[in-house]
Amino acid sequence: MTPALLLDNIACTFISKDDRSQRYTAVADTTLAVAPGEFVSVVGPTGCGKSTLLNVAAGLTQPSTGEVRVFGQPLDGINRRAGYMFQAEALMPWRSALQNVAAGLQYRGMADADARESAEQWLARVGLQGFGDRYPHQLSGGMRKRVALAQTLVLDPDIILMDEPFSALDVQTRQLMENEVLDLWNAKKKAVLFITHDLDEAIAMSDRVIVLSAGPATHPIGEFAIDLARPRDVAEIRTDPRFVELHKQIWHVLRDEVLKGYQQQRRVA
């Protein structure tokens, strides 16, 4: 089967901001594939290059070497078959929730009335029916994340890229959002590349978990199939014996890299 997304032998080398004669390699020797309908999470130490890989997949960052393929075709420029849900909020504060969700459709040339109708449907699907006239400052953090989710999914992307989208939420709201994403994913079965620093979240949501090394020159050091039954409740699945076993296996690989990353952060500080 042709992957929905293939990062083939990717490396990313950047010029230092402080000394342009110096270069550093953030990502090296990285090959990663996501099948159509597959939910893949990437975990690794803080600052290891997870977001860099996601930006490469989105076409926002050009790799120094290697190739990105989208459903078998080389990626040239922005990945227009992907929707990107950022870690930081990307809502426009001067637009209402409904206007934020409709904006992407309008930019693509859809008539305003049709865009509003689709936006209203997606706000209802993420539990925000009746909140379309609220502005971002009038919504809670969890509600803003729901708007951002609707904003991404209303475009019906074939690939969904998510960069630690729930890291700023409290535990209860986070679990609600995780289950919401799983329900929507189960209905559409789009390819998902999900970046997270939370191993519990990665196991609870994914079909496969990729572990990255500490930087510099981050690369994959482990890959684990998550053979937990679906559908899943992210809170309840954490007590499953198989979940506990998988957590131990993955943490055994991840632990030393987290310690390396922590020591590197201390040296920089």
SEROPA-492349 format. One line per 5 residues: number of its first residue (from 1); their letters; for each residue x, y, z of N, C-alpha, C. Coordinates in Angstrom, 1 decimal. Example, Ala and Ser with C-alpha at 12.3 -4.5 7.8 and 13.67 -1.06 7.14 Angstrom:
1 = AS = 13.2 -5.7 7.8 12.3 -4.5 7.8 13.2 -3.3 7.8 ~ 12.8 -2.2 7.1 13.7 -1.1 7.1 12.9 0.0 7.9;
# end
This chain:
1 = MTPAL = 0.8 -1.2 0.0 0.0 0.0 0.0 0.9 1.3 0.0 ~ 0.6 2.2 -0.9 1.3 3.4 -0.9 1.0 4.3 0.3 ~ 2.1 4.7 1.0 1.8 5.5 2.2 1.1 6.8 1.9 ~ 0.3 7.3 2.8 -0.3 8.6 2.7 0.8 9.7 2.8 ~ 1.7 9.4 3.7 2.8 10.3 3.9 4.1 9.5 4.1;
6 = LLDNI = 5.1 9.9 3.4 6.4 9.2 3.5 7.5 10.3 3.7 ~ 8.2 10.3 4.8 9.5 11.1 5.0 10.6 10.1 4.7 ~ 11.3 10.3 3.6 12.3 9.3 3.2 13.7 9.8 3.4 ~ 14.4 9.3 4.4 15.8 9.6 4.7 16.0 11.1 4.8 ~ 15.2 11.7 5.7 15.2 13.2 5.9 16.3 13.6 6.8;
11 = ACTFI = 17.0 14.7 6.4 17.9 15.4 7.3 17.6 16.9 7.1 ~ 17.7 17.6 8.3 17.5 19.1 8.3 18.7 19.8 9.0 ~ 19.4 20.5 8.3 20.6 21.3 8.8 20.3 22.8 8.7 ~ 20.5 23.5 9.8 20.2 24.9 9.9 21.5 25.7 10.2 ~ 21.4 27.0 9.8 22.5 27.9 10.1 22.2 28.5 11.4;
16 = SKDDR = 23.3 28.6 12.3 23.1 29.2 13.6 22.7 30.7 13.5 ~ 21.8 31.1 14.3 21.4 32.5 14.4 22.5 33.4 14.9 ~ 23.3 32.9 15.8 24.4 33.7 16.5 25.6 33.8 15.6 ~ 25.9 32.7 14.9 27.1 32.7 14.1 26.8 32.0 12.8 ~ 26.7 32.7 11.7 26.2 32.2 10.4 27.3 31.2 9.8;
21 = SQRYT = 28.5 31.2 10.4 29.4 30.2 9.9 29.2 28.9 10.5 ~ 28.4 28.8 11.5 28.1 27.5 12.2 26.8 26.9 11.7 ~ 26.8 25.6 11.6 25.6 24.9 11.2 25.3 23.8 12.2 ~ 24.1 23.5 12.4 23.7 22.3 13.2 22.7 21.5 12.6 ~ 22.8 20.2 12.8 21.8 19.3 12.2 20.8 18.9 13.2;
26 = AVADT = 19.5 19.3 13.0 18.4 19.0 13.9 17.9 17.6 13.8 ~ 17.8 17.2 12.5 17.2 15.8 12.2 18.1 15.2 11.2 ~ 18.4 13.9 11.4 19.2 13.1 10.4 18.7 11.7 10.2 ~ 18.9 11.2 9.0 18.6 9.8 8.7 17.3 9.3 9.2 ~ 16.3 10.1 8.9 14.9 9.8 9.4 14.0 9.4 8.3;
31 = TLAVA = 13.5 8.2 8.4 12.5 7.6 7.5 11.3 7.3 8.3 ~ 10.1 7.8 7.9 8.9 7.6 8.6 7.7 7.6 7.6 ~ 6.9 6.6 7.8 5.7 6.4 6.9 4.4 6.4 7.7 ~ 3.4 6.9 7.1 2.0 6.9 7.7 1.1 6.3 6.6 ~ 0.5 5.2 6.9 -0.5 4.6 5.9 -1.8 5.3 5.9;
36 = PGEFV = -2.6 5.3 4.8 -3.9 5.9 4.8 -4.7 5.3 6.0 ~ -5.3 6.1 6.8 -6.2 5.7 7.9 -5.4 5.3 9.1 ~ -4.1 5.5 9.2 -3.3 5.1 10.3 -3.1 6.3 11.2 ~ -3.1 6.1 12.5 -2.8 7.1 13.5 -1.4 6.8 14.1 ~ -0.4 7.7 13.8 0.9 7.5 14.2 1.3 8.6 15.1;
41 = SVVGP = 1.9 8.3 16.3 2.4 9.3 17.2 3.9 9.3 17.3 ~ 4.5 10.4 17.4 6.0 10.6 17.6 6.3 11.2 18.9 ~ 7.1 10.5 19.7 7.5 11.0 21.0 9.0 11.1 21.1 ~ 9.5 11.9 22.0 10.9 12.1 22.1 11.2 13.2 23.1 ~ 12.4 13.4 23.5 12.8 14.5 24.5 12.4 15.9 24.0;
46 = TGCGK = 12.3 16.8 24.9 12.0 18.2 24.6 13.2 18.7 23.7 ~ 12.8 19.4 22.6 13.8 19.9 21.7 14.5 19.0 20.8 ~ 13.9 17.8 20.6 14.6 16.8 19.8 14.3 16.9 18.3 ~ 13.4 17.8 17.9 13.1 17.9 16.5 11.8 17.4 16.0 ~ 10.9 17.1 16.9 9.6 16.5 16.6 8.8 17.5 15.7;
51 = STLLN = 8.8 18.8 16.1 8.1 19.8 15.4 8.7 20.1 14.0 ~ 10.0 19.9 13.9 10.7 20.1 12.6 10.2 19.1 11.6 ~ 10.1 17.8 12.1 9.6 16.8 11.2 8.2 17.1 10.7 ~ 7.3 17.6 11.6 6.0 17.9 11.3 6.0 19.0 10.2 ~ 6.8 20.0 10.4 6.9 21.1 9.5 7.4 20.6 8.1;
56 = VAAGL = 8.3 19.7 8.1 8.7 19.1 6.8 7.5 18.4 6.2 ~ 6.8 17.6 6.9 5.6 16.9 6.4 4.6 17.9 5.8 ~ 4.5 19.1 6.5 3.5 20.1 6.0 4.0 20.9 4.8 ~ 5.3 20.8 4.5 5.9 21.6 3.4 6.3 23.0 3.9 ~ 6.3 23.2 5.2 6.7 24.5 5.7 8.2 24.6 5.9;
61 = TQPST = 8.9 23.5 6.0 10.3 23.4 6.1 10.9 22.5 5.0 ~ 11.8 23.0 4.2 12.4 22.1 3.2 13.6 21.3 3.8 ~ 13.5 20.0 3.6 14.6 19.2 4.2 15.9 19.5 3.4 ~ 17.1 19.4 4.1 18.4 19.5 3.5 18.7 18.4 2.5 ~ 18.3 17.2 3.0 18.4 16.0 2.1 17.2 15.1 2.3;
66 = GEVRV = 16.9 14.2 1.4 15.8 13.3 1.5 14.6 13.9 0.8 ~ 13.5 13.1 0.8 12.3 13.5 0.0 11.1 13.2 0.8 ~ 10.1 14.0 0.6 8.7 13.8 1.2 7.8 13.4 0.0 ~ 7.0 12.3 0.3 6.1 11.9 -0.7 4.7 11.9 -0.1 ~ 3.7 12.4 -0.8 2.3 12.4 -0.4 1.5 11.5 -1.3;
71 = FGQPL = 1.0 10.4 -0.8 0.3 9.4 -1.6 1.1 9.1 -2.9 ~ 2.4 8.9 -2.7 3.3 8.5 -3.8 3.9 9.6 -4.6 ~ 3.4 10.9 -4.4 3.9 12.0 -5.3 4.8 12.8 -4.5 ~ 6.0 13.3 -5.1 6.9 14.1 -4.4 6.2 15.4 -4.0 ~ 6.5 15.8 -2.7 5.9 17.1 -2.2 6.8 18.3 -2.7;
76 = DGINR = 6.1 19.2 -3.4 6.8 20.4 -3.8 6.0 21.6 -3.3 ~ 6.5 22.3 -2.3 5.8 23.4 -1.6 4.9 22.9 -0.5 ~ 3.9 23.6 -0.3 3.0 23.3 0.8 2.2 22.0 0.6 ~ 2.0 21.2 1.6 1.3 20.0 1.5 -0.2 20.3 1.6 ~ -0.9 20.4 0.4 -2.2 20.9 0.4 -3.2 19.7 0.6;
81 = RAGYM = -2.7 18.5 0.8 -3.6 17.4 1.2 -3.6 17.2 2.7 ~ -2.9 18.1 3.5 -2.8 18.0 4.9 -3.4 19.2 5.6 ~ -4.0 18.9 6.8 -4.4 19.9 7.7 -3.5 19.9 8.9 ~ -3.2 21.1 9.4 -2.2 21.3 10.5 -2.9 21.9 11.7 ~ -2.9 21.2 12.8 -3.3 21.8 14.1 -2.1 22.1 14.9;
86 = FQAEA = -1.9 23.4 15.1 -0.7 23.8 15.8 -0.8 23.7 17.3 ~ 0.4 23.7 18.0 0.4 23.7 19.4 -0.1 25.1 19.9 ~ 0.4 26.1 19.4 -0.1 27.5 19.7 -1.4 27.7 19.0 ~ -2.3 28.5 19.6 -3.6 28.9 19.0 -3.3 29.6 17.7 ~ -4.1 29.3 16.7 -4.0 30.0 15.4 -5.3 30.6 15.0;
91 = LMPWR = -6.1 30.9 16.0 -7.4 31.5 15.8 -7.2 33.0 15.6 ~ -8.0 33.6 14.7 -7.9 35.1 14.5 -8.9 35.7 15.5 ~ -8.3 36.6 16.4 -9.1 37.1 17.5 -10.2 38.1 17.1 ~ -10.1 38.6 15.9 -11.2 39.5 15.4 -12.3 38.8 14.7 ~ -12.2 37.5 14.6 -13.2 36.7 14.0 -14.0 35.8 15.1;
96 = SALQN = -15.2 35.6 14.9 -16.0 34.7 15.8 -15.6 33.3 15.5 ~ -16.0 32.4 16.4 -15.7 31.0 16.2 -16.2 30.5 14.8 ~ -17.4 30.8 14.5 -17.9 30.4 13.2 -17.1 31.0 12.0 ~ -16.7 32.3 12.1 -15.9 32.9 11.1 -14.5 32.3 11.0 ~ -13.9 31.9 12.1 -12.6 31.2 12.1 -12.7 29.9 11.4;
101 = VAAGL = -13.8 29.1 11.7 -13.9 27.8 11.0 -14.2 27.9 9.5 ~ -14.9 28.9 9.2 -15.3 29.1 7.8 -14.2 29.7 6.9 ~ -13.2 30.3 7.6 -12.2 31.1 6.8 -11.4 30.3 5.8 ~ -11.0 29.1 6.2 -10.2 28.3 5.2 -11.0 27.9 4.0 ~ -12.3 27.6 4.1 -13.2 27.3 3.0 -13.3 28.6 2.1;
106 = QYRGM = -13.5 29.7 2.7 -13.6 30.9 2.0 -12.4 31.3 1.2 ~ -11.2 31.1 1.8 -9.9 31.3 1.1 -9.8 30.4 -0.1 ~ -10.4 29.2 0.0 -10.4 28.3 -1.2 -11.4 28.6 -2.2 ~ -12.2 29.6 -2.0 -13.2 30.1 -3.0 -14.6 29.6 -2.8 ~ -14.9 28.9 -1.7 -16.3 28.5 -1.5 -17.2 29.7 -1.2;
111 = ADADA = -18.4 29.6 -1.6 -19.3 30.7 -1.4 -19.5 30.9 0.1 ~ -19.7 32.1 0.6 -19.8 32.4 2.0 -20.9 31.6 2.7 ~ -22.1 31.5 2.0 -23.2 30.8 2.6 -22.9 29.3 2.8 ~ -22.2 28.7 1.8 -21.8 27.3 1.9 -20.8 27.1 3.0 ~ -19.8 28.0 3.0 -18.8 28.0 4.0 -19.3 28.1 5.5;
116 = RESAE = -20.3 29.0 5.7 -20.9 29.1 7.0 -21.7 27.9 7.3 ~ -22.4 27.3 6.4 -23.1 26.0 6.7 -22.2 24.9 7.1 ~ -21.1 24.7 6.4 -20.1 23.7 6.8 -19.5 24.0 8.1 ~ -19.2 25.3 8.4 -18.6 25.6 9.7 -19.6 25.3 10.8 ~ -20.9 25.6 10.6 -21.9 25.4 11.6 -21.9 23.9 11.9;
121 = QWLAR = -21.9 23.0 10.9 -21.9 21.6 11.0 -20.7 21.1 11.8 ~ -19.5 21.7 11.6 -18.4 21.2 12.3 -18.3 21.7 13.7 ~ -18.8 22.9 14.0 -18.9 23.4 15.3 -19.8 22.4 16.1 ~ -20.9 22.0 15.5 -21.8 21.1 16.2 -21.1 19.7 16.4 ~ -20.3 19.3 15.5 -19.6 18.0 15.7 -18.6 18.0 16.8;
126 = VGLQG = -18.0 19.2 17.1 -17.1 19.2 18.2 -17.7 19.8 19.4 ~ -19.0 19.8 19.5 -19.7 20.1 20.7 -19.9 21.6 21.0 ~ -19.8 22.4 19.9 -19.9 23.9 20.1 -21.1 24.5 19.4 ~ -22.2 23.7 19.2 -23.4 24.3 18.6 -23.9 25.4 19.5 ~ -24.2 26.5 18.9 -24.7 27.7 19.6 -23.6 28.6 20.1;
131 = FGDRY = -22.4 28.3 19.8 -21.3 29.1 20.3 -20.6 29.8 19.1 ~ -21.2 29.7 17.9 -20.5 30.3 16.7 -20.3 31.8 16.7 ~ -21.1 32.5 17.5 -21.0 34.0 17.5 -20.0 34.4 18.6 ~ -19.4 33.5 19.4 -18.4 33.9 20.4 -17.1 34.1 19.8 ~ -16.3 35.1 20.3 -15.0 35.4 19.9 -14.0 34.6 20.8;
136 = PHQLS = -12.8 34.4 20.3 -11.8 33.5 21.0 -11.7 33.9 22.5 ~ -11.7 35.2 22.8 -11.5 35.7 24.2 -12.7 35.3 25.1 ~ -13.8 35.0 24.4 -15.0 34.6 25.2 -15.1 33.1 25.4 ~ -14.1 32.3 25.0 -14.2 30.9 25.0 -13.1 30.4 26.0 ~ -13.4 29.3 26.6 -12.3 28.6 27.5 -11.2 28.0 26.6;
141 = GGMRK = -10.1 27.6 27.3 -9.1 27.0 26.5 -9.5 25.8 25.8 ~ -10.3 24.9 26.4 -10.8 23.7 25.8 -11.7 24.0 24.6 ~ -12.5 25.1 24.7 -13.4 25.4 23.6 -12.6 26.0 22.5 ~ -11.6 26.8 22.7 -10.8 27.3 21.7 -10.1 26.2 20.9 ~ -9.7 25.1 21.6 -9.1 24.0 21.0 -10.1 23.2 20.1;
146 = RVALA = -11.3 23.2 20.5 -12.4 22.6 19.7 -12.6 23.4 18.4 ~ -12.6 24.7 18.6 -12.7 25.6 17.4 -11.5 25.3 16.4 ~ -10.3 25.2 17.0 -9.1 24.9 16.1 -9.2 23.6 15.5 ~ -9.8 22.6 16.2 -10.0 21.2 15.6 -11.0 21.3 14.4 ~ -12.1 22.0 14.6 -13.1 22.2 13.6 -12.5 22.9 12.4;
151 = QTLVL = -11.7 23.9 12.7 -11.0 24.7 11.7 -10.1 23.9 10.8 ~ -9.5 22.8 11.4 -8.6 21.9 10.6 -9.4 20.9 9.8 ~ -10.4 20.3 10.5 -11.1 19.2 9.9 -12.2 19.7 8.9 ~ -12.7 20.9 8.9 -13.7 21.4 8.0 -13.2 21.3 6.6 ~ -11.8 21.4 6.4 -11.2 21.3 5.1 -11.1 19.9 4.5;
156 = DPDII = -11.5 18.9 5.3 -11.5 17.5 4.9 -10.2 17.1 4.4 ~ -9.1 17.3 5.2 -7.8 16.9 4.7 -7.6 15.4 4.7 ~ -6.8 14.9 3.8 -6.5 13.5 3.7 -5.4 13.1 4.8 ~ -4.7 14.0 5.2 -3.6 13.8 6.3 -3.8 14.9 7.3 ~ -3.8 14.5 8.6 -3.9 15.5 9.7 -2.6 15.5 10.5;
161 = LMDEP = -2.0 16.7 10.6 -0.8 16.9 11.3 -1.1 17.6 12.6 ~ -0.7 17.1 13.7 -1.0 17.7 15.0 0.2 17.8 15.9 ~ 0.5 19.0 16.3 1.7 19.3 17.1 1.4 19.6 18.5 ~ 1.4 18.6 19.4 1.1 18.8 20.8 -0.1 19.7 21.0 ~ -1.2 19.4 20.4 -2.3 20.3 20.4 -3.0 20.5 21.7;
166 = FSALD = -2.8 19.5 22.7 -3.6 19.6 23.9 -2.6 19.8 25.1 ~ -1.4 20.2 24.9 -0.4 20.2 26.0 -0.7 21.3 27.0 ~ -1.4 22.4 26.6 -1.7 23.5 27.6 -3.0 23.3 28.3 ~ -3.7 22.2 28.1 -5.0 22.0 28.7 -4.9 21.2 30.1 ~ -5.9 21.4 31.0 -5.9 20.6 32.2 -6.2 19.2 31.8;
171 = VQTRQ = -5.9 18.3 32.8 -6.0 16.9 32.5 -7.4 16.4 32.1 ~ -8.5 16.9 32.7 -9.8 16.5 32.4 -10.2 17.0 31.0 ~ -9.9 18.2 30.7 -10.3 18.8 29.4 -9.4 18.1 28.3 ~ -8.2 17.8 28.6 -7.3 17.1 27.6 -7.9 15.8 27.3 ~ -8.3 15.0 28.3 -8.9 13.7 28.0 -10.1 13.7 27.2;
176 = LMENE = -11.0 14.8 27.4 -12.2 14.9 26.6 -11.8 15.2 25.2 ~ -10.8 16.1 25.0 -10.4 16.4 23.6 -9.7 15.2 22.9 ~ -9.0 14.4 23.6 -8.4 13.2 23.0 -9.4 12.3 22.6 ~ -10.5 12.0 23.4 -11.5 11.2 23.0 -12.3 11.7 21.8 ~ -12.5 13.1 21.8 -13.2 13.7 20.7 -12.4 13.5 19.4;
181 = VLDLW = -11.1 13.6 19.4 -10.3 13.4 18.2 -10.4 12.0 17.8 ~ -10.3 11.0 18.7 -10.4 9.6 18.3 -11.8 9.3 17.7 ~ -12.9 9.9 18.2 -14.2 9.6 17.7 -14.3 10.2 16.2 ~ -13.7 11.4 16.0 -13.8 12.0 14.7 -12.9 11.2 13.7 ~ -11.7 10.8 14.2 -10.8 10.0 13.4 -11.4 8.7 13.0;
186 = NAKKK = -12.1 8.0 14.0 -12.7 6.7 13.7 -13.8 6.8 12.6 ~ -14.4 8.0 12.6 -15.5 8.2 11.6 -14.9 8.4 10.2 ~ -13.8 9.1 10.1 -13.2 9.4 8.8 -12.0 8.6 8.4 ~ -11.3 8.1 9.4 -10.1 7.3 9.2 -9.1 7.9 8.2 ~ -8.7 9.2 8.6 -7.7 9.9 7.9 -6.3 9.5 8.4;
191 = AVLFI = -5.3 9.7 7.7 -3.9 9.5 8.2 -3.6 10.6 9.2 ~ -3.0 10.2 10.3 -2.7 11.2 11.4 -1.3 11.0 11.8 ~ -0.5 12.2 11.8 0.8 12.2 12.4 0.7 13.1 13.6 ~ 0.9 12.6 14.8 0.6 13.3 16.0 1.9 13.4 16.8 ~ 2.3 14.7 17.1 3.5 14.9 17.9 3.1 15.2 19.3;
196 = THDLD = 3.7 14.5 20.3 3.4 14.7 21.7 4.6 14.3 22.5 ~ 4.7 15.0 23.7 5.8 14.6 24.7 5.2 13.7 25.7 ~ 3.9 13.4 25.6 3.2 12.6 26.6 3.1 11.2 26.2 ~ 3.8 10.3 26.8 3.8 8.9 26.3 2.5 8.2 26.5 ~ 1.8 8.5 27.7 0.5 8.0 27.9 -0.5 8.4 26.8;
201 = EAIAM = -0.5 9.6 26.4 -1.3 10.1 25.3 -1.0 9.4 24.0 ~ 0.3 9.2 23.7 0.7 8.5 22.4 0.2 7.1 22.4 ~ 0.3 6.4 23.5 -0.1 5.0 23.5 -1.7 4.9 23.4 ~ -2.3 5.7 24.2 -3.8 5.7 24.3 -4.5 6.0 22.9 ~ -3.8 6.8 22.1 -4.5 7.2 20.8 -4.0 6.5 19.6;
206 = SDRVI = -2.9 5.9 19.6 -2.2 5.5 18.3 -2.3 4.1 17.9 ~ -2.1 3.9 16.6 -1.8 2.5 16.1 -0.4 2.2 16.2 ~ 0.5 3.2 16.1 1.9 3.0 16.2 2.6 4.2 16.8 ~ 3.7 3.9 17.6 4.4 5.0 18.3 5.9 4.9 17.8 ~ 6.4 6.1 17.4 7.8 6.2 17.0 8.5 7.0 18.0;
211 = VLSAG = 9.7 6.5 18.5 10.5 7.1 19.5 11.7 7.8 18.8 ~ 11.9 9.0 19.1 13.1 9.8 18.5 14.2 9.9 19.6 ~ 15.4 10.0 19.1 16.5 10.2 20.0 16.6 11.6 20.4 ~ 17.4 11.9 21.4 17.8 13.2 21.8 18.6 13.9 20.7 ~ 18.5 15.2 20.6 19.3 15.9 19.6 20.7 16.1 20.1;
216 = PATHP = 21.6 16.7 19.3 21.3 17.0 17.9 21.3 15.8 17.0 ~ 21.0 16.0 15.7 20.9 14.9 14.7 19.9 13.8 15.2 ~ 18.7 14.3 15.6 17.7 13.4 16.0 17.3 12.4 14.9 ~ 17.0 11.1 15.3 16.6 10.1 14.4 15.8 9.1 15.2 ~ 15.0 8.3 14.5 14.2 7.3 15.1 15.0 6.2 15.8;
221 = IGEFA = 14.7 5.8 17.0 15.4 4.7 17.7 14.5 3.6 18.1 ~ 13.2 3.7 17.9 12.3 2.7 18.2 10.9 2.9 17.6 ~ 10.2 1.7 17.3 8.9 1.8 16.7 8.1 0.7 17.3 ~ 6.9 1.0 17.8 6.1 0.1 18.6 4.6 0.1 18.0 ~ 4.1 -1.1 17.7 2.8 -1.3 17.3 1.9 -1.3 18.5;
226 = IDLAR = 0.8 -0.6 18.5 -0.1 -0.5 19.7 -1.3 -1.4 19.4 ~ -1.3 -2.5 20.0 -2.3 -3.5 19.7 -3.4 -3.6 20.7 ~ -3.8 -2.4 21.1 -5.0 -2.3 22.0 -6.3 -2.2 21.2 ~ -7.3 -2.8 21.7 -8.6 -2.8 20.9 -9.1 -1.4 20.8 ~ -9.8 -1.2 19.7 -10.6 0.1 19.5 -12.0 -0.3 19.4;
231 = PRDVA = -12.9 0.7 19.7 -12.6 2.1 20.1 -12.1 2.1 21.6 ~ -11.4 3.2 21.9 -10.7 3.4 23.2 -11.2 4.6 23.9 ~ -11.3 4.5 25.2 -11.4 5.7 26.1 -10.1 5.9 26.7 ~ -9.5 7.1 26.5 -8.1 7.4 26.8 -7.9 7.3 28.3 ~ -8.9 7.5 29.1 -8.8 7.4 30.6 -8.8 5.9 31.0;
236 = EIRTD = -9.8 5.2 30.5 -10.0 3.8 30.9 -8.9 2.9 30.4 ~ -8.4 3.2 29.2 -7.4 2.3 28.6 -6.1 2.3 29.4 ~ -5.8 3.3 30.2 -4.6 3.4 30.9 -4.4 2.3 32.0 ~ -5.6 1.7 32.4 -5.5 0.6 33.4 -5.5 -0.8 32.8 ~ -5.5 -0.8 31.5 -5.4 -2.1 30.8 -4.0 -2.7 31.0;
241 = PRFVE = -3.9 -4.0 31.3 -2.5 -4.6 31.5 -1.6 -4.4 30.3 ~ -2.2 -4.5 29.1 -1.4 -4.4 27.9 -0.9 -3.0 27.7 ~ -1.7 -2.0 28.1 -1.2 -0.6 28.1 0.0 -0.5 29.0 ~ -0.1 -1.0 30.2 1.0 -0.9 31.2 2.2 -1.6 30.6 ~ 2.1 -2.7 30.0 3.2 -3.4 29.4 3.8 -2.6 28.3;
246 = LHKQI = 3.0 -2.0 27.4 3.5 -1.2 26.3 4.3 0.0 26.8 ~ 3.7 0.6 27.9 4.3 1.8 28.5 5.7 1.4 29.0 ~ 5.9 0.3 29.6 7.2 -0.1 30.1 8.2 -0.3 29.0 ~ 7.7 -1.0 27.9 8.6 -1.3 26.8 9.1 0.0 26.1 ~ 8.2 1.0 25.9 8.5 2.2 25.2 9.4 3.1 26.1;
251 = WHVLR = 9.0 3.2 27.4 9.8 4.0 28.3 11.2 3.5 28.5 ~ 11.4 2.2 28.4 12.7 1.6 28.5 13.6 2.2 27.4 ~ 13.1 2.4 26.2 13.8 3.0 25.1 13.9 4.5 25.2 ~ 12.9 5.1 25.7 12.8 6.6 25.7 13.5 7.2 26.9 ~ 13.6 6.5 28.0 14.1 7.1 29.3 15.5 7.7 29.1;
256 = DEVLK = 16.5 6.9 28.6 17.8 7.5 28.4 17.9 8.7 27.6 ~ 17.0 8.7 26.5 17.0 9.9 25.6 16.5 11.1 26.3 ~ 15.5 10.9 27.2 14.9 12.0 27.9 16.0 12.6 28.9 ~ 16.8 11.7 29.5 17.8 12.2 30.4 18.9 12.9 29.6 ~ 19.2 12.4 28.4 20.2 13.1 27.6 19.7 14.5 27.2;
261 = GYQQQ = 18.4 14.6 26.8 17.9 15.8 26.4 17.8 16.8 27.6 ~ 17.5 16.3 28.8 17.5 17.2 30.0 18.9 17.7 30.3 ~ 19.9 16.9 30.2 21.3 17.4 30.4 21.7 18.4 29.3 ~ 21.3 18.2 28.1 21.6 19.2 27.0 21.0 20.5 27.3 ~ 19.7 20.5 27.8 19.0 21.7 28.1 19.7 22.4 29.2;
266 = RRVA = 20.2 21.7 30.2 20.9 22.3 31.4 22.2 23.0 30.9 ~ 22.9 22.3 30.0 24.2 22.9 29.5 23.9 24.2 28.8 ~ 22.8 24.2 27.9 22.5 25.4 27.2 22.1 26.5 28.1 ~ 21.4 26.2 29.2 20.9 27.2 30.2 22.1 27.8 30.9;
# end
